[in-house]
Amino acid sequence: MNQPSKTSIIIAWICRIAAAIILLQTLFFKFTAAPESVYIFSKVGLEPWGRIGSGVAELIAAILILIPPTTWLGAGLALCVMLGAIFSHLTVLGIVVMDDGGLLFGLALAVAACSVVLLFLQRQRLPLIGAYL
């Protein structure tokens, strides 16, 4: 495996920290049943289990992202969760939810982008396909 450049190491850590901070800061709202979270998951028909389940998935993803050997796994999990969130925004919720100015949608896009970058940087670690990339 090739040694990563200093630039790619810095980019990876920026993406790790940004994604983890975004994922972790939303947990308070999900786990305390904040009105915004309850509204969102009620509207998509997944309250309360979808709210709690996505919170647990995001917590696990954030932890895995911050541990270099498991970054690829956390990024993959985060990307899956964020694709679900983005899909929900585009089909059911709308971009703006409860007058947030599109903040939640933007945060989902940011985590998804960071996850894609991390998966690209760690593509050789991916099981089954990593050896071919």
The first five atom37 places (N, CA, C, CB, O) and aatype in JSON, in Angstrom:
{
  "aatype": [12, 2, 5, 14, 15, 11, 16, 15, 9, 9, 9, 0, 17, 9, 4, 1, 9, 0, 0, 0, 9, 9, 10, 10, 5, 16, 10, 13, 13, 11, 13, 16, 0, 0, 14, 6, 15, 19, 18, 9, 13, 15, 11, 19, 7, 10, 6, 14, 17, 7, 1, 9, 7, 15, 7, 19, 0, 6, 10, 9, 0, 0, 9, 10, 9, 10, 9, 14, 14, 16, 16, 17, 10, 7, 0, 7, 10, 0, 10, 4, 19, 12, 10, 7, 0, 9, 13, 15, 8, 10, 16, 19, 10, 7, 9, 19, 19, 12, 3, 3, 7, 7, 10, 10, 13, 7, 10, 0, 10, 0, 19, 0, 0, 4, 15, 19, 19, 10, 10, 13, 10, 5, 1, 5, 1, 10, 14, 10, 9, 7, 0, 18, 10],
  "atom_mask": [
    [1, 1, 1, 1, 1],
    [1, 1, 1, 1, 1],
    [1, 1, 1, 1, 1],
    [1, 1, 1, 1, 1],
    [1, 1, 1, 1, 1],
    [1, 1, 1, 1, 1],
    [1, 1, 1, 1, 1],
    [1, 1, 1, 1, 1],
    [1, 1, 1, 1, 1],
    [1, 1, 1, 1, 1],
    [1, 1, 1, 1, 1],
    [1, 1, 1, 1, 1],
    [1, 1, 1, 1, 1],
    [1, 1, 1, 1, 1],
    [1, 1, 1, 1, 1],
    [1, 1, 1, 1, 1],
    [1, 1, 1, 1, 1],
    [1, 1, 1, 1, 1],
    [1, 1, 1, 1, 1],
    [1, 1, 1, 1, 1],
    [1, 1, 1, 1, 1],
    [1, 1, 1, 1, 1],
    [1, 1, 1, 1, 1],
    [1, 1, 1, 1, 1],
    [1, 1, 1, 1, 1],
    [1, 1, 1, 1, 1],
    [1, 1, 1, 1, 1],
    [1, 1, 1, 1, 1],
    [1, 1, 1, 1, 1],
    [1, 1, 1, 1, 1],
    [1, 1, 1, 1, 1],
    [1, 1, 1, 1, 1],
    [1, 1, 1, 1, 1],
    [1, 1, 1, 1, 1],
    [1, 1, 1, 1, 1],
    [1, 1, 1, 1, 1],
    [1, 1, 1, 1, 1],
    [1, 1, 1, 1, 1],
    [1, 1, 1, 1, 1],
    [1, 1, 1, 1, 1],
    [1, 1, 1, 1, 1],
    [1, 1, 1, 1, 1],
    [1, 1, 1, 1, 1],
    [1, 1, 1, 1, 1],
    [1, 1, 1, 0, 1],
    [1, 1, 1, 1, 1],
    [1, 1, 1, 1, 1],
    [1, 1, 1, 1, 1],
    [1, 1, 1, 1, 1],
    [1, 1, 1, 0, 1],
    [1, 1, 1, 1, 1],
    [1, 1, 1, 1, 1],
    [1, 1, 1, 0, 1],
    [1, 1, 1, 1, 1],
    [1, 1, 1, 0, 1],
    [1, 1, 1, 1, 1],
    [1, 1, 1, 1, 1],
    [1, 1, 1, 1, 1],
    [1, 1, 1, 1, 1],
    [1, 1, 1, 1, 1],
    [1, 1, 1, 1, 1],
    [1, 1, 1, 1, 1],
    [1, 1, 1, 1, 1],
    [1, 1, 1, 1, 1],
    [1, 1, 1, 1, 1],
    [1, 1, 1, 1, 1],
    [1, 1, 1, 1, 1],
    [1, 1, 1, 1, 1],
    [1, 1, 1, 1, 1],
    [1, 1, 1, 1, 1],
    [1, 1, 1, 1, 1],
    [1, 1, 1, 1, 1],
    [1, 1, 1, 1, 1],
    [1, 1, 1, 0, 1],
    [1, 1, 1, 1, 1],
    [1, 1, 1, 0, 1],
    [1, 1, 1, 1, 1],
    [1, 1, 1, 1, 1],
    [1, 1, 1, 1, 1],
    [1, 1, 1, 1, 1],
    [1, 1, 1, 1, 1],
    [1, 1, 1, 1, 1],
    [1, 1, 1, 1, 1],
    [1, 1, 1, 0, 1],
    [1, 1, 1, 1, 1],
    [1, 1, 1, 1, 1],
    [1, 1, 1, 1, 1],
    [1, 1, 1, 1, 1],
    [1, 1, 1, 1, 1],
    [1, 1, 1, 1, 1],
    [1, 1, 1, 1, 1],
    [1, 1, 1, 1, 1],
    [1, 1, 1, 1, 1],
    [1, 1, 1, 0, 1],
    [1, 1, 1, 1, 1],
    [1, 1, 1, 1, 1],
    [1, 1, 1, 1, 1],
    [1, 1, 1, 1, 1],
    [1, 1, 1, 1, 1],
    [1, 1, 1, 1, 1],
    [1, 1, 1, 0, 1],
    [1, 1, 1, 0, 1],
    [1, 1, 1, 1, 1],
    [1, 1, 1, 1, 1],
    [1, 1, 1, 1, 1],
    [1, 1, 1, 0, 1],
    [1, 1, 1, 1, 1],
    [1, 1, 1, 1, 1],
    [1, 1, 1, 1, 1],
    [1, 1, 1, 1, 1],
    [1, 1, 1, 1, 1],
    [1, 1, 1, 1, 1],
    [1, 1, 1, 1, 1],
    [1, 1, 1, 1, 1],
    [1, 1, 1, 1, 1],
    [1, 1, 1, 1, 1],
    [1, 1, 1, 1, 1],
    [1, 1, 1, 1, 1],
    [1, 1, 1, 1, 1],
    [1, 1, 1, 1, 1],
    [1, 1, 1, 1, 1],
    [1, 1, 1, 1, 1],
    [1, 1, 1, 1, 1],
    [1, 1, 1, 1, 1],
    [1, 1, 1, 1, 1],
    [1, 1, 1, 1, 1],
    [1, 1, 1, 1, 1],
    [1, 1, 1, 1, 1],
    [1, 1, 1, 1, 1],
    [1, 1, 1, 0, 1],
    [1, 1, 1, 1, 1],
    [1, 1, 1, 1, 1],
    [1, 1, 1, 1, 1]
  ],
  "atom_positions": [
    [[0.84, -1.17, 0.0], [0.0, 0.0, 0.0], [0.89, 1.24, 0.0], [-0.96, -0.01, 1.22], [1.88, 1.31, 0.74]],
    [[0.54, 2.22, -0.83], [1.32, 3.45, -0.91], [1.14, 4.29, 0.35], [0.92, 4.27, -2.13], [0.08, 4.26, 0.98]],
    [[2.19, 5.02, 0.71], [2.1, 5.94, 1.85], [1.31, 7.18, 1.43], [3.51, 6.33, 2.37], [1.58, 7.75, 0.37]],
    [[0.35, 7.6, 2.25], [-0.41, 8.8, 1.91], [0.44, 10.05, 2.02], [-1.64, 8.93, 2.8], [1.36, 10.12, 2.84]],
    [[0.14, 11.03, 1.19], [0.87, 12.3, 1.24], [0.41, 13.1, 2.45], [0.66, 13.11, -0.07], [-0.64, 12.82, 3.04]],
    [[1.21, 14.09, 2.8], [0.85, 14.95, 3.93], [-0.47, 15.67, 3.66], [1.98, 15.98, 4.2], [-1.29, 15.85, 4.56]],
    [[-0.67, 16.08, 2.41], [-1.91, 16.76, 2.04], [-3.12, 15.85, 2.23], [-1.84, 17.24, 0.59], [-4.13, 16.29, 2.77]],
    [[-3.02, 14.59, 1.79], [-4.16, 13.69, 1.94], [-4.42, 13.36, 3.4], [-3.93, 12.41, 1.14], [-5.57, 13.13, 3.79]],
    [[-3.39, 13.32, 4.21], [-3.57, 13.1, 5.65], [-4.32, 14.27, 6.27], [-2.2, 12.9, 6.35], [-5.23, 14.07, 7.08]],
    [[-3.95, 15.48, 5.9], [-4.62, 16.68, 6.42], [-6.07, 16.72, 5.97], [-3.88, 17.96, 5.97], [-6.97, 16.98, 6.77]],
    [[-6.31, 16.46, 4.69], [-7.68, 16.45, 4.17], [-8.51, 15.4, 4.89], [-7.68, 16.19, 2.64], [-9.66, 15.65, 5.25]],
    [[-7.92, 14.22, 5.09], [-8.65, 13.15, 5.79], [-9.04, 13.58, 7.2], [-7.81, 11.87, 5.85], [-10.17, 13.35, 7.63]],
    [[-8.11, 14.19, 7.92], [-8.44, 14.61, 9.29], [-9.47, 15.73, 9.32], [-7.18, 15.05, 10.02], [-10.31, 15.77, 10.21]],
    [[-9.41, 16.64, 8.37], [-10.43, 17.7, 8.29], [-11.81, 17.06, 8.05], [-10.1, 18.72, 7.14], [-12.79, 17.43, 8.7]],
    [[-11.87, 16.12, 7.13], [-13.14, 15.45, 6.84], [-13.61, 14.61, 8.02], [-13.01, 14.57, 5.59], [-14.8, 14.61, 8.34]],
    [[-12.69, 13.9, 8.68], [-13.05, 13.1, 9.86], [-13.68, 13.98, 10.94], [-11.82, 12.38, 10.43], [-14.75, 13.69, 11.46]],
    [[-12.98, 15.07, 11.26], [-13.43, 15.94, 12.35], [-14.74, 16.63, 11.98], [-12.35, 16.99, 12.68], [-15.66, 16.7, 12.81]],
    [[-14.84, 17.13, 10.77], [-16.07, 17.83, 10.35], [-17.26, 16.87, 10.39], [-15.9, 18.41, 8.91], [-18.31, 17.2, 10.95]],
    [[-17.12, 15.69, 9.82], [-18.22, 14.72, 9.8], [-18.59, 14.3, 11.22], [-17.84, 13.49, 8.96], [-19.77, 14.24, 11.56]],
    [[-17.6, 14.01, 12.04], [-17.87, 13.56, 13.41], [-18.57, 14.64, 14.22], [-16.57, 13.15, 14.1], [-19.51, 14.35, 14.95]],
    [[-18.13, 15.88, 14.09], [-18.76, 16.98, 14.83], [-20.23, 17.13, 14.42], [-18.0, 18.31, 14.6], [-21.11, 17.26, 15.27]],
    [[-20.48, 17.1, 13.12], [-21.86, 17.24, 12.65], [-22.71, 16.07, 13.14], [-21.9, 17.32, 11.11], [-23.82, 16.27, 13.64]],
    [[-22.19, 14.86, 13.0], [-22.95, 13.69, 13.43], [-23.22, 13.72, 14.94], [-22.2, 12.4, 13.07], [-24.33, 13.42, 15.38]],
    [[-22.21, 14.07, 15.71], [-22.35, 14.05, 17.17], [-23.25, 15.17, 17.69], [-20.99, 14.15, 17.83], [-23.98, 14.97, 18.66]],
    [[-23.21, 16.34, 17.07], [-24.02, 17.44, 17.58], [-25.51, 17.22, 17.36], [-23.59, 18.74, 16.91], [-26.32, 17.81, 18.07]],
    [[-25.89, 16.4, 16.42], [-27.32, 16.14, 16.19], [-27.88, 15.1, 17.15], [-27.54, 15.68, 14.76], [-29.1, 14.96, 17.28]],
    [[-27.0, 14.38, 17.84], [-27.48, 13.3, 18.72], [-28.32, 13.82, 19.87], [-26.3, 12.52, 19.27], [-29.29, 13.17, 20.26]],
    [[-27.96, 14.98, 20.43], [-28.72, 15.54, 21.52], [-30.19, 15.69, 21.13], [-28.14, 16.9, 21.94], [-31.08, 15.34, 21.9]],
    [[-30.43, 16.2, 19.93], [-31.8, 16.43, 19.46], [-32.55, 15.12, 19.24], [-31.79, 17.24, 18.18], [-33.74, 15.02, 19.54]],
    [[-31.85, 14.13, 18.7], [-32.49, 12.84, 18.45], [-32.8, 12.11, 19.75], [-31.61, 11.97, 17.56], [-33.9, 11.58, 19.93]],
    [[-31.83, 12.07, 20.66], [-32.0, 11.27, 21.87], [-32.85, 11.96, 22.94], [-30.65, 10.96, 22.45], [-33.32, 11.29, 23.86]],
    [[-33.07, 13.26, 22.84], [-33.93, 13.95, 23.8], [-35.32, 14.2, 23.23], [-33.3, 15.27, 24.23], [-36.14, 14.88, 23.85]],
    [[-35.6, 13.66, 22.06], [-36.9, 13.82, 21.4], [-37.25, 15.3, 21.23], [-38.0, 13.11, 22.2], [-38.37, 15.72, 21.51]],
    [[-36.28, 16.06, 20.75], [-36.52, 17.48, 20.47], [-37.66, 17.6, 19.45], [-35.22, 18.17, 19.94], [-37.79, 16.75, 18.57]],
    [[-38.47, 18.63, 19.58], [-39.62, 18.78, 18.67], [-39.27, 18.69, 17.19], [-40.3, 20.1, 18.93], [-40.03, 18.13, 16.4]],
    [[-38.12, 19.24, 16.8], [-37.71, 19.19, 15.39], [-37.48, 17.75, 14.94], [-36.43, 20.02, 15.17], [-37.92, 17.36, 13.85]],
    [[-36.81, 16.97, 15.77], [-36.54, 15.57, 15.42], [-37.82, 14.76, 15.37], [-35.55, 14.95, 16.41], [-38.02, 13.96, 14.46]],
    [[-38.67, 14.96, 16.35], [-39.95, 14.24, 16.38], [-40.78, 14.6, 15.14], [-40.73, 14.56, 17.67], [-41.39, 13.72, 14.53]],
    [[-40.8, 15.88, 14.78], [-41.52, 16.31, 13.58], [-40.99, 15.61, 12.34], [-41.42, 17.83, 13.42], [-41.76, 15.07, 11.54]],
    [[-39.66, 15.64, 12.17], [-39.04, 15.05, 10.98], [-39.37, 13.57, 10.87], [-37.52, 15.25, 11.01], [-39.8, 13.1, 9.82]],
    [[-39.16, 12.83, 11.94], [-39.35, 11.38, 11.87], [-40.83, 11.0, 11.86], [-38.65, 10.7, 13.04], [-41.18, 9.94, 11.35]],
    [[-41.7, 11.85, 12.4], [-43.14, 11.62, 12.28], [-43.58, 11.81, 10.83], [-43.94, 12.56, 13.21], [-44.38, 11.04, 10.3]],
    [[-43.04, 12.84, 10.21], [-43.41, 13.15, 8.82], [-43.0, 12.03, 7.86], [-42.77, 14.48, 8.39], [-43.7, 11.77, 6.88]],
    [[-41.87, 11.37, 8.13], [-41.43, 10.27, 7.25], [-41.94, 8.92, 7.74], [-39.91, 10.24, 7.16], [-41.63, 7.88, 7.15]],
    [[-42.73, 8.93, 8.83], [-43.35, 7.7, 9.33], [-42.41, 6.78, 10.09], [0.0, 0.0, 0.0], [-42.63, 5.56, 10.11]],
    [[-41.38, 7.33, 10.71], [-40.4, 6.49, 11.41], [-40.19, 6.88, 12.87], [-39.07, 6.56, 10.7], [-39.18, 6.52, 13.47]],
    [[-41.13, 7.6, 13.44], [-41.02, 8.03, 14.84], [-41.59, 6.93, 15.74], [-41.77, 9.39, 15.08], [-42.69, 6.44, 15.44]],
    [[-40.93, 6.5, 16.8], [-39.67, 6.98, 17.36], [-38.46, 6.14, 16.95], [-39.76, 7.0, 18.86], [-37.32, 6.56, 17.12]],
    [[-38.73, 4.95, 16.4], [-37.62, 4.0, 16.18], [-36.64, 4.47, 15.12], [-38.16, 2.66, 15.79], [-35.44, 4.2, 15.23]],
    [[-37.11, 5.15, 14.1], [-36.19, 5.69, 13.09], [-35.29, 6.76, 13.66], [0.0, 0.0, 0.0], [-34.11, 6.84, 13.33]],
    [[-35.87, 7.6, 14.52], [-35.08, 8.66, 15.17], [-34.0, 8.06, 16.07], [-36.01, 9.6, 15.99], [-32.84, 8.46, 16.0]],
    [[-34.38, 7.12, 16.89], [-33.42, 6.51, 17.81], [-32.4, 5.66, 17.03], [-34.15, 5.63, 18.86], [-31.2, 5.72, 17.3]],
    [[-32.9, 4.89, 16.08], [-32.0, 4.04, 15.28], [-30.99, 4.84, 14.47], [0.0, 0.0, 0.0], [-29.82, 4.48, 14.4]],
    [[-31.44, 5.93, 13.87], [-30.5, 6.75, 13.1], [-29.5, 7.43, 14.03], [-31.25, 7.8, 12.26], [-28.34, 7.61, 13.67]],
    [[-29.96, 7.8, 15.23], [-29.03, 8.38, 16.21], [-27.95, 7.39, 16.61], [0.0, 0.0, 0.0], [-26.77, 7.76, 16.7]],
    [[-28.33, 6.15, 16.85], [-27.35, 5.12, 17.21], [-26.39, 4.89, 16.04], [-28.07, 3.79, 17.59], [-25.17, 4.8, 16.24]],
    [[-26.93, 4.81, 14.83], [-26.07, 4.62, 13.64], [-25.1, 5.78, 13.47], [-26.93, 4.47, 12.36], [-23.93, 5.57, 13.14]],
    [[-25.57, 7.01, 13.7], [-24.7, 8.18, 13.57], [-23.63, 8.21, 14.66], [-25.53, 9.46, 13.62], [-22.5, 8.61, 14.4]],
    [[-23.97, 7.78, 15.86], [-22.98, 7.7, 16.94], [-21.89, 6.7, 16.59], [-23.66, 7.31, 18.26], [-20.71, 6.99, 16.73]],
    [[-22.29, 5.53, 16.13], [-21.32, 4.49, 15.75], [-20.46, 5.0, 14.58], [-22.05, 3.17, 15.35], [-19.24, 4.83, 14.59]],
    [[-21.09, 5.62, 13.59], [-20.35, 6.14, 12.43], [-19.32, 7.18, 12.86], [-21.3, 6.76, 11.41], [-18.18, 7.15, 12.4]],
    [[-19.71, 8.1, 13.75], [-18.78, 9.15, 14.21], [-17.58, 8.55, 14.92], [-19.5, 10.13, 15.14], [-16.44, 8.98, 14.7]],
    [[-17.82, 7.56, 15.75], [-16.71, 6.91, 16.47], [-15.78, 6.21, 15.48], [-17.25, 5.9, 17.52], [-14.56, 6.36, 15.55]],
    [[-16.37, 5.45, 14.56], [-15.55, 4.71, 13.58], [-14.77, 5.65, 12.67], [-16.44, 3.8, 12.74], [-13.63, 5.35, 12.3]],
    [[-15.36, 6.77, 12.31], [-14.68, 7.74, 11.44], [-13.42, 8.28, 12.11], [-15.63, 8.9, 11.08], [-12.42, 8.52, 11.44]],
    [[-13.47, 8.48, 13.41], [-12.33, 9.09, 14.12], [-11.19, 8.12, 14.38], [-12.8, 9.65, 15.43], [-10.09, 8.55, 14.75]],
    [[-11.41, 6.83, 14.2], [-10.37, 5.82, 14.41], [-9.79, 5.47, 13.04], [-10.94, 4.53, 15.14], [-10.47, 4.83, 12.23]],
    [[-8.54, 5.87, 12.76], [-8.01, 5.7, 11.4], [-8.2, 4.32, 10.76], [-6.57, 6.0, 11.42], [-8.57, 4.27, 9.58]],
    [[-7.97, 3.2, 11.44], [-8.17, 1.92, 10.75], [-9.63, 1.61, 10.38], [-7.64, 0.81, 11.6], [-9.89, 0.78, 9.51]],
    [[-10.57, 2.27, 11.05], [-11.99, 2.0, 10.78], [-12.69, 3.18, 10.11], [-12.71, 1.65, 12.07], [-13.91, 3.19, 9.99]],
    [[-11.93, 4.17, 9.68], [-12.52, 5.34, 9.03], [-13.38, 4.94, 7.85], [-11.43, 6.3, 8.57], [-14.47, 5.48, 7.67]],
    [[-12.91, 4.02, 7.05], [-13.66, 3.6, 5.86], [-15.04, 3.04, 6.25], [-12.87, 2.55, 5.07], [-16.03, 3.29, 5.56]],
    [[-15.09, 2.3, 7.34], [-16.35, 1.7, 7.78], [-17.31, 2.78, 8.28], [-16.08, 0.66, 8.87], [-18.5, 2.77, 7.95]],
    [[-16.79, 3.69, 9.09], [-17.61, 4.8, 9.58], [-18.1, 5.69, 8.46], [0.0, 0.0, 0.0], [-19.25, 6.13, 8.47]],
    [[-17.23, 5.95, 7.5], [-17.61, 6.79, 6.36], [-18.69, 6.11, 5.52], [-16.38, 7.11, 5.48], [-19.62, 6.76, 5.05]],
    [[-18.57, 4.81, 5.35], [-19.6, 4.06, 4.61], [-20.94, 4.1, 5.32], [0.0, 0.0, 0.0], [-21.98, 4.3, 4.7]],
    [[-20.92, 3.9, 6.64], [-22.14, 3.94, 7.43], [-22.75, 5.35, 7.4], [-21.87, 3.51, 8.89], [-23.95, 5.51, 7.2]],
    [[-21.91, 6.36, 7.61], [-22.39, 7.74, 7.58], [-22.99, 8.09, 6.22], [-21.25, 8.72, 7.92], [-24.03, 8.74, 6.15]],
    [[-22.34, 7.65, 5.16], [-22.85, 7.94, 3.82], [-24.23, 7.31, 3.61], [-21.87, 7.43, 2.74], [-25.12, 7.94, 3.05]],
    [[-24.4, 6.08, 4.06], [-25.7, 5.42, 3.93], [-26.79, 6.18, 4.69], [-25.62, 3.97, 4.43], [-27.88, 6.41, 4.17]],
    [[-26.49, 6.56, 5.92], [-27.47, 7.3, 6.73], [-27.78, 8.64, 6.08], [-26.95, 7.5, 8.17], [-28.94, 9.05, 6.02]],
    [[-26.75, 9.33, 5.59], [-26.96, 10.65, 4.98], [-27.71, 10.54, 3.66], [-25.63, 11.35, 4.77], [-28.5, 11.43, 3.32]],
    [[-27.48, 9.48, 2.91], [-28.26, 9.3, 1.67], [-29.73, 9.13, 2.0], [-27.74, 8.09, 0.87], [-30.59, 9.62, 1.26]],
    [[-30.03, 8.44, 3.09], [-31.41, 8.32, 3.54], [-31.99, 9.68, 3.92], [0.0, 0.0, 0.0], [-33.13, 10.0, 3.58]],
    [[-31.19, 10.47, 4.64], [-31.64, 11.81, 5.04], [-31.86, 12.7, 3.81], [-30.62, 12.47, 6.0], [-32.87, 13.4, 3.71]],
    [[-30.92, 12.68, 2.88], [-31.02, 13.5, 1.67], [-32.25, 13.07, 0.86], [-29.74, 13.37, 0.8], [-32.99, 13.92, 0.36]],
    [[-32.46, 11.78, 0.73], [-33.62, 11.26, 0.01], [-34.92, 11.74, 0.67], [-33.58, 9.72, -0.04], [-35.86, 12.14, -0.01]],
    [[-34.96, 11.68, 2.02], [-36.14, 12.14, 2.75], [-36.4, 13.62, 2.54], [-35.98, 11.85, 4.25], [-37.55, 14.05, 2.39]],
    [[-35.34, 14.4, 2.52], [-35.49, 15.84, 2.27], [-36.03, 16.1, 0.87], [-34.15, 16.56, 2.46], [-36.89, 16.95, 0.68]],
    [[-35.52, 15.37, -0.09], [-35.91, 15.6, -1.49], [-37.3, 15.08, -1.83], [-34.91, 14.98, -2.4], [-37.93, 15.55, -2.77]],
    [[-37.78, 14.09, -1.07], [-39.06, 13.46, -1.43], [-40.21, 13.79, -0.48], [-38.89, 11.98, -1.48], [-41.35, 13.89, -0.92]],
    [[-39.94, 13.97, 0.82], [-41.01, 14.12, 1.8], [-40.91, 15.44, 2.57], [-40.99, 12.96, 2.77], [-41.9, 16.16, 2.7]],
    [[-39.73, 15.73, 3.07], [-39.57, 16.84, 4.0], [-39.44, 18.2, 3.33], [-38.37, 16.6, 4.85], [-39.93, 19.21, 3.84]],
    [[-38.78, 18.23, 2.2], [-38.4, 19.49, 1.58], [-37.02, 19.91, 2.07], [0.0, 0.0, 0.0], [-36.51, 19.37, 3.05]],
    [[-36.44, 20.86, 1.4], [-35.09, 21.32, 1.75], [-35.13, 22.07, 3.08], [-34.52, 22.24, 0.64], [-34.27, 21.87, 3.94]],
    [[-36.12, 22.92, 3.26], [-36.28, 23.7, 4.49], [-37.27, 22.96, 5.39], [-36.77, 25.16, 4.19], [-38.4, 22.67, 4.99]],
    [[-36.84, 22.68, 6.62], [-37.68, 21.99, 7.59], [-37.86, 22.9, 8.81], [-37.06, 20.62, 8.01], [-36.89, 23.31, 9.44]],
    [[-39.11, 23.21, 9.12], [-39.43, 24.04, 10.28], [-38.61, 25.34, 10.3], [-39.19, 23.26, 11.56], [-38.05, 25.71, 11.33]],
    [[-38.56, 26.0, 9.17], [-37.88, 27.3, 9.04], [-36.39, 27.26, 9.38], [-38.55, 28.31, 9.92], [-35.85, 28.23, 9.91]],
    [[-35.71, 26.13, 9.08], [-34.28, 26.04, 9.38], [-33.4, 26.61, 8.27], [-33.9, 24.6, 9.64], [-32.17, 26.58, 8.38]],
    [[-34.01, 27.11, 7.21], [-33.24, 27.68, 6.12], [-32.45, 26.66, 5.32], [0.0, 0.0, 0.0], [-31.53, 27.02, 4.58]],
    [[-32.8, 25.38, 5.46], [-32.09, 24.32, 4.75], [-30.86, 23.83, 5.48], [0.0, 0.0, 0.0], [-30.05, 23.1, 4.91]],
    [[-30.7, 24.22, 6.75], [-29.5, 23.85, 7.52], [-29.33, 22.34, 7.63], [-29.57, 24.46, 8.9], [-28.24, 21.82, 7.38]],
    [[-30.39, 21.63, 8.01], [-30.26, 20.17, 8.16], [-29.91, 19.5, 6.84], [-31.56, 19.58, 8.72], [-29.11, 18.57, 6.81]],
    [[-30.51, 19.97, 5.76], [-30.19, 19.42, 4.44], [-28.72, 19.69, 4.1], [-31.12, 20.03, 3.36], [-28.02, 18.81, 3.6]],
    [[-28.27, 20.9, 4.37], [-26.87, 21.25, 4.11], [-25.9, 20.42, 4.95], [0.0, 0.0, 0.0], [-24.85, 20.01, 4.46]],
    [[-26.25, 20.18, 6.21], [-25.39, 19.36, 7.06], [-25.33, 17.92, 6.55], [-25.88, 19.38, 8.52], [-24.28, 17.28, 6.59]],
    [[-26.46, 17.4, 6.08], [-26.47, 16.05, 5.5], [-25.59, 15.99, 4.26], [-27.91, 15.62, 5.15], [-24.85, 15.02, 4.06]],
    [[-25.66, 17.02, 3.43], [-24.79, 17.08, 2.24], [-23.32, 17.15, 2.64], [-25.16, 18.29, 1.36], [-22.47, 16.51, 2.01]],
    [[-23.01, 17.93, 3.67], [-21.62, 18.08, 4.11], [-21.07, 16.75, 4.63], [-21.51, 19.15, 5.21], [-19.95, 16.37, 4.29]],
    [[-21.85, 16.03, 5.45], [-21.4, 14.74, 5.96], [-21.25, 13.74, 4.8], [-22.38, 14.18, 7.02], [-20.29, 12.97, 4.77]],
    [[-22.19, 13.77, 3.86], [-22.09, 12.87, 2.71], [-20.83, 13.17, 1.9], [-23.34, 13.0, 1.81], [-20.13, 12.24, 1.49]],
    [[-20.53, 14.44, 1.67], [-19.33, 14.82, 0.91], [-18.07, 14.39, 1.65], [-19.3, 16.34, 0.66], [-17.16, 13.83, 1.03]],
    [[-18.01, 14.64, 2.95], [-16.84, 14.21, 3.74], [-16.68, 12.69, 3.68], [-16.97, 14.68, 5.2], [-15.56, 12.18, 3.59]],
    [[-17.79, 11.98, 3.74], [-17.74, 10.52, 3.7], [-17.22, 10.02, 2.36], [-19.12, 9.94, 3.96], [-16.43, 9.08, 2.32]],
    [[-17.66, 10.64, 1.28], [-17.18, 10.25, -0.05], [-15.68, 10.49, -0.16], [-17.93, 11.03, -1.16], [-14.95, 9.65, -0.67]],
    [[-15.22, 11.64, 0.33], [-13.78, 11.93, 0.29], [-13.01, 10.89, 1.11], [-13.49, 13.37, 0.84], [-11.99, 10.38, 0.66]],
    [[-13.5, 10.58, 2.31], [-12.82, 9.6, 3.16], [-12.81, 8.21, 2.51], [-13.49, 9.52, 4.53], [-11.79, 7.51, 2.57]],
    [[-13.91, 7.82, 1.9], [-13.94, 6.53, 1.22], [-12.96, 6.51, 0.05], [-15.36, 6.21, 0.72], [-12.3, 5.49, -0.2]],
    [[-12.86, 7.62, -0.67], [-11.9, 7.69, -1.77], [-10.47, 7.58, -1.24], [-12.08, 8.99, -2.56], [-9.66, 6.83, -1.78]],
    [[-10.16, 8.33, -0.18], [-8.81, 8.31, 0.38], [-8.44, 6.95, 0.95], [-8.67, 9.37, 1.45], [-7.27, 6.57, 0.97]],
    [[-9.44, 6.21, 1.43], [-9.18, 4.9, 2.02], [-9.68, 3.76, 1.13], [-9.83, 4.82, 3.4], [-9.99, 2.68, 1.63]],
    [[-9.76, 4.01, -0.15], [-10.33, 3.03, -1.07], [-9.6, 1.69, -1.06], [-10.32, 3.58, -2.47], [-10.22, 0.66, -1.31]],
    [[-8.3, 1.69, -0.77], [-7.56, 0.43, -0.76], [-7.91, -0.44, 0.44], [-6.07, 0.71, -0.76], [-7.62, -1.64, 0.44]],
    [[-8.53, 0.13, 1.47], [-8.95, -0.63, 2.64], [-10.31, -1.29, 2.47], [-8.98, 0.26, 3.85], [-10.71, -2.12, 3.28]],
    [[-11.03, -0.92, 1.43], [-12.38, -1.43, 1.25], [-12.35, -2.94, 0.98], [-13.09, -0.7, 0.1], [-11.63, -3.4, 0.09]],
    [[-13.13, -3.69, 1.74], [-13.14, -5.14, 1.51], [-13.65, -5.48, 0.1], [-14.02, -5.84, 2.57], [-14.48, -4.76, -0.45]],
    [[-13.16, -6.54, -0.44], [-13.53, -7.08, -1.75], [-13.06, -6.23, -2.92], [-15.01, -7.23, -1.83], [-12.51, -6.78, -3.88]],
    [[-13.24, -4.93, -2.9], [-12.88, -4.12, -4.05], [-11.61, -3.3, -3.85], [-14.01, -3.2, -4.39], [-11.04, -2.8, -4.82]],
    [[-11.15, -3.16, -2.61], [-10.0, -2.32, -2.31], [-8.74, -2.71, -3.02], [0.0, 0.0, 0.0], [-7.95, -1.86, -3.41]],
    [[-8.53, -4.0, -3.2], [-7.32, -4.49, -3.86], [-7.28, -4.09, -5.35], [-7.22, -6.01, -3.73], [-6.21, -4.05, -5.96]],
    [[-8.43, -3.8, -5.89], [-8.51, -3.48, -7.33], [-8.49, -1.98, -7.6], [-9.79, -4.09, -7.93], [-8.41, -1.55, -8.75]],
    [[-8.55, -1.17, -6.54], [-8.65, 0.29, -6.74], [-7.3, 0.96, -6.66], [-9.59, 0.91, -5.7], [-7.21, 2.18, -6.8]]
  ]
}
